[in-house]
Structures are given as C-alpha cells and as structure tokens.
Amino acid sequence: MPPILIHEVGLRDGLQVESQVVPLETKLDWLERLAGSGVDIVQVGSFVHPAKVPQMADTDELFRRLTAQQRQTGAVLSGLVLNEKGLERGLACGVAMFCLGVSASETHSRKNSGMGTEEATGRIIATALEAKRAGKEVQVSVQSAFGCGFEGTVPEERVMGIVARYLAAGLDAVSLADTAGHAHPEQVAAYVRRILAIAPKARVTAHIHNTYGLGMANVYAAMAAGAAAIETSFGGLGGCPFTKVAAGNVATEDLVHGLQRAGVRTDIELETLLGIARDVAAFLGRDLPGCVYQIGAIA
C-alpha cells in the first residue's frame, strides 16, 4: 500500500453539527496538536454564515491568530468555502488551501448552498480558479457523490459530469464526498478508477461517512483503487447538518492505527491523535464513534 495523505476535518466537519460551541482557545489547542501530529492537512473551519452554523463563527479569527502569531505547523491548513464571499474572507485571513464543493443532489445542493447543482457548479469553478490565481492550493469536491438522503440514488453520470467540468477547468485535485453515507466499496472503487482513467495525474480524495457502518471498508476500497488522500475526523465525529441523516466520519486515529499496523504512515504520532479524541469526548461529555481512542492501540 503506498503512503496515503490524511486530511483531518474534525474541526470543521466534526464540530459543525454540535450545539455546544467550542471556545476559540480550545479549538486552537486541538488545531496545533493535530497539525503537529504528522497528518498532512488540517481543516480549520468553513466560511459560512454564523447564524446557520454557529460553530464556524470563529474560523476567520482562528486563521488570523495563526497568521499574527506566525505559528509554525507541520500541516497545510485548509478552509471550506461555498461561494465568492467565503473566498474573499479566506483570502483576507490567510488560508493556504481552499476546499470548494458542489452537491450532485439537487435537493442537498439547495439546502446546503441555496443554489441548484448547475448554478453552483459554474460559480464554484469560477471561485476555485480565482483562488488558484491568488496562488492558493485548491481542492474541489462532489458532495452526495454516492447517494442522497433526500433523493436516494444519485446517477453516476451526474457525478462524473461535475468531475469532467472540474478537470476541463484545470482543477485536478478532486474529492468524492459520501455526504449521506450511502456508498458501498465496489461503488467507491469504481468511481475512483474512472476518474484516474480519465486523468491519471489527478489527486483523488475520498471523504467517507460511516452512517451505515461501511466507512472503513469504503476508505480501504478508495485507497486500493488509487485514491491519494482520505478525509477523516478525530473520534469519528461529524456529519453534514443539511443532509437527512447526519452521521459521523471515519475516525482519523482508527485509520492511522490500521495503516501503521501495515507499516504505512508510521511518521504520524498516533498517541497525539488518541489524546485529542479523548479530550474532545471529555469536552462534549459523551463517547465518540471512534474505536481505538477508547480501548488503546495494539502495540
């Protein structure tokens, strides 16, 4: 198994569905420990309206603190934007990597962004290209790529049509997001292989939710098919607040534990990740979906 990039999204996708707002200083502590653990990318937050997602209201300030204090981290720091205003905010506070996405589900697209899929695709591509012109790293995603809680099956050609438009625009870092958790391993592998058959140099990322218990199986299917990166969350926390059933991600520390048992990504400090997951669980006052943080790693 080749080395796989780990994109930790707990501070964004993990916390966005939580009603208990995490103080900025606590987030900053988790962020610095995550970034220093050896994971490759850490998503700090999203640039969305604070009234809709209160947990993300301090995203700009988190980036400003990191910039003002010139804190050095071992990871690329990413931010999620949904529109031109989000990009403007991200550029103003020093985001290094912008993540932008379009939902292949018309219903989810309207609930998540207020736009239909066609309009959102055009605007997101234009926004992504503007970020690239500003010298920023960019990743684009297809949300609800494997199914939708509202619409059910999402046609494969609709997903690949969005991917084709990304690639034609020169956007070749593409994430497939299992927003509703409907994916199964054969489907994940087939989608990853199809993209790489069209664009062998594309960096394909899989963002997998564990809604129906297939999360880790889907992650390994994506890696076996050639995905270069996986998006995970500490403790398996998270889920999209604008889908029908919000459920958690694959746990970062569970994936790293599995990879290290195979001799891969031994550069990542697993104990640091386990400590963060335990601290997050203690802060929220409940067990998280992750496994390894609760029982400890196999030596």
KEGUVEX-239590 format. One record per residue (C-alpha): residue in three letters; x, y, z. Coordinates in pm, whole numbers, padded with zeros to 5 digits, always signed. Layout:
N
ALAXYZ
...
END
This chain:
299
MET+00000+00000+00000
PRO+00153+00338-00098
PRO+00160+00624+00154
ILE-00176+00799+00180
LEU-00236+01165+00262
ILE-00451+01228+00570
HIS-00677+01536+00563
GLU-00814+01585+00916
VAL-01152+01762+00903
GLY-01273+01730+01263
LEU-01256+02100+01342
ARG-01496+02164+01055
ASP-01700+01857+00960
GLY-01667+01714+01309
LEU-01791+02017+01501
GLN-02040+02171+01258
VAL-02333+01962+01384
GLU-02256+02018+01754
SER-02483+02251+01953
GLN-02219+02309+02222
VAL-01990+02580+02088
VAL-01620+02510+02144
PRO-01421+02814+02272
LEU-01164+02952+02033
GLU-00870+02880+02264
THR-00977+02516+02295
LYS-01001+02485+01918
LEU-00660+02644+01883
ASP-00511+02386+02120
TRP-00666+02097+01927
LEU-00558+02255+01599
GLU-00195+02293+01696
ARG-00175+01938+01827
LEU-00339+01800+01512
ALA-00110+02000+01286
GLY+00195+01883+01478
SER+00094+01516+01480
GLY+00218+01440+01131
VAL-00113+01444+00943
ASP-00080+01625+00612
ILE-00373+01868+00605
VAL-00591+02007+00884
GLN-00920+02178+00801
VAL-00958+02474+01037
GLY-01322+02555+00959
SER-01566+02681+00699
PHE-01655+03032+00587
VAL-02031+03010+00623
HIS-02292+03236+00778
PRO-02251+03218+01158
ALA-02626+03215+01211
LYS-02655+02893+01009
VAL-02351+02716+01155
PRO-02255+02886+01486
GLN-01963+02650+01544
MET-01785+02805+01244
ALA-01828+03167+01352
ASP-01464+03194+01464
THR-01299+03046+01152
ASP-01164+03385+01037
GLU-01024+03457+01383
LEU-00854+03117+01404
PHE-00669+03185+01080
ARG-00588+03541+01188
ARG-00442+03415+01516
LEU-00224+03167+01334
THR-00107+03433+01091
ALA-00048+03706+01351
GLN+00143+03479+01585
GLN+00331+03320+01294
ARG+00271+02979+01444
GLN+00453+02710+01251
THR+00264+02389+01190
GLY+00365+02071+01018
ALA+00042+02054+00816
VAL-00124+02254+00543
LEU-00421+02443+00689
SER-00737+02429+00477
GLY-01067+02612+00484
LEU-01402+02529+00323
VAL-01582+02794+00117
LEU-01922+02771-00051
ASN-01924+03093-00252
GLU-01738+03406-00359
LYS-01788+03576-00022
GLY-01631+03281+00154
LEU-01327+03304-00074
GLU-01297+03675-00003
ARG-01299+03608+00372
GLY-01049+03324+00336
LEU-00805+03531+00131
ALA-00826+03811+00388
CYS-00725+03587+00680
GLY-00452+03378+00522
VAL-00598+03042+00415
ALA-00336+02826+00240
MET-00567+02566+00085
PHE-00924+02623-00026
CYS-01178+02341-00041
LEU-01488+02406-00251
GLY-01768+02173-00346
VAL-02085+02112-00541
SER-02356+01862-00450
ALA-02462+01616-00717
SER-02802+01607-00542
GLU-03027+01894-00642
THR-03213+01880-00310
HIS-02900+01871-00097
SER-02741+02145-00309
ARG-03029+02382-00242
LYS-03035+02304+00131
ASN-02658+02338+00165
SER-02582+02634-00061
GLY-02915+02787-00164
MET-02835+02705-00528
GLY-02917+02428-00768
THR-02638+02197-00887
GLU-02592+02364-01226
GLU-02564+02717-01087
ALA-02342+02602-00802
THR-02104+02421-01038
GLY-02043+02728-01250
ARG-01991+02954-00952
ILE-01767+02709-00764
ILE-01543+02655-01067
ALA-01507+03031-01114
THR-01433+03077-00744
ALA-01180+02793-00743
LEU-00997+02941-01040
GLU-00986+03278-00864
ALA-00826+03107-00564
LYS-00568+02944-00791
ARG-00488+03280-00950
ALA-00423+03408-00599
GLY-00157+03138-00563
LYS-00356+02913-00331
GLU-00383+02536-00328
VAL-00733+02428-00431
GLN-00939+02112-00393
VAL-01288+02075-00542
SER-01538+01814-00435
VAL-01857+01642-00542
GLN-02086+01613-00243
SER-02357+01344-00222
ALA-02145+01162-00479
PHE-02264+00816-00379
GLY-02626+00885-00292
CYS-02855+01131-00117
GLY-03068+01102+00195
PHE-03343+01302+00024
GLU-03325+01176-00335
GLY-03181+00828-00289
THR-02969+00715-00583
VAL-02761+00986-00750
PRO-02681+00889-01111
GLU-02314+00814-01169
GLU-02315+01023-01486
ARG-02427+01329-01291
VAL-02130+01286-01057
MET-01885+01228-01341
GLY-02027+01521-01532
ILE-01929+01753-01248
VAL-01587+01588-01226
ALA-01539+01634-01602
ARG-01612+02004-01572
TYR-01359+02035-01290
LEU-01091+01858-01491
ALA-01165+02064-01804
ALA-01112+02379-01597
GLY-00773+02255-01479
LEU-00892+02159-01131
ASP-00740+01815-01080
ALA-00749+01779-00701
VAL-01093+01621-00665
SER-01269+01488-00357
LEU-01562+01247-00371
ALA-01778+01306-00063
ASP-02015+01044+00072
THR-02230+01307+00241
ALA-02523+01077+00314
GLY-02313+00768+00390
HIS-02478+00564+00112
ALA-02155+00445-00053
HIS-02050+00082-00077
PRO-01695-00039-00150
GLU-01748-00151-00510
GLN-01906+00184-00597
VAL-01626+00382-00432
ALA-01356+00185-00611
ALA-01532+00218-00946
TYR-01566+00597-00917
VAL-01203+00645-00816
ARG-01080+00425-01100
ARG-01300+00604-01352
ILE-01157+00944-01260
LEU-00800+00817-01276
ALA-00869+00655-01614
ILE-00968+00999-01746
ALA-00698+01194-01560
PRO-00415+00970-01436
LYS-00238+01260-01264
ALA-00546+01373-01070
ARG-00526+01369-00691
VAL-00842+01190-00586
THR-00957+01222-00225
ALA-01232+01021-00056
HIS-01445+01180+00216
ILE-01638+00893+00369
HIS-01915+00896+00630
ASN-01992+00590+00840
THR-02370+00635+00852
TYR-02446+00271+00770
GLY-02129+00110+00903
LEU-01933+00080+00578
GLY-01700+00371+00641
MET-01368+00191+00688
ALA-01446-00061+00412
ASN-01512+00227+00175
VAL-01189+00401+00275
TYR-00982+00091+00202
ALA-01165+00044-00130
ALA-01078+00402-00226
MET-00712+00354-00137
ALA-00689+00025-00323
ALA-00836+00191-00632
GLY-00573+00467-00626
ALA-00711+00748-00412
ALA-00423+00967-00292
ALA-00590+01115+00016
ILE-00859+01039+00273
GLU-01056+01291+00478
THR-01122+01181+00836
SER-01226+01332+01168
PHE-01099+01291+01525
GLY-01308+01038+01712
GLY-01522+00982+01402
LEU-01716+01296+01489
GLY-01926+01486+01240
GLY-02177+01488+00960
CYS-02345+01737+00730
PRO-02621+01937+00907
PHE-02803+01980+00575
THR-02844+01614+00485
LYS-03128+01391+00600
VAL-02929+01175+00845
ALA-02618+01343+00988
ALA-02370+01078+01099
GLY-02002+01061+01175
ASN-01689+01028+00967
VAL-01426+00758+00973
ALA-01209+00828+01278
THR-00864+00966+01196
GLU-00694+00768+01470
ASP-00870+00445+01364
LEU-00743+00483+01008
VAL-00391+00577+01118
HIS-00387+00279+01357
GLY-00482+00047+01072
LEU-00227+00197+00836
GLN+00051+00171+01092
ARG-00025-00196+01154
ALA+00053-00239+00783
GLY+00374-00040+00820
VAL+00233+00271+00649
ARG+00235+00630+00782
THR+00441+00542+01087
ASP+00552+00907+01082
ILE+00218+01013+01233
GLU+00205+01040+01613
LEU-00086+00808+01689
GLU-00077+00880+02064
THR-00126+01251+01992
LEU-00437+01174+01786
LEU-00571+00943+02057
GLY-00520+01215+02318
ILE-00709+01469+02109
ALA-01001+01230+02056
ARG-01018+01167+02432
ASP-01009+01541+02503
VAL-01287+01608+02252
ALA-01500+01332+02405
ALA-01442+01476+02753
PHE-01533+01826+02635
LEU-01856+01707+02472
GLY-01935+01480+02767
ARG-02005+01166+02566
ASP-01838+00881+02382
LEU-01748+00942+02019
PRO-01798+00687+01738
GLY-01425+00608+01712
CYS-01289+00279+01846
VAL-00917+00297+01914
TYR-00922+00606+02137
GLN-01147+00417+02380
ILE-00954+00090+02403
GLY-00598+00188+02310
ALA-00375+00092+02021
ILE-00237-00254+01953
ALA+00133-00239+02032
END
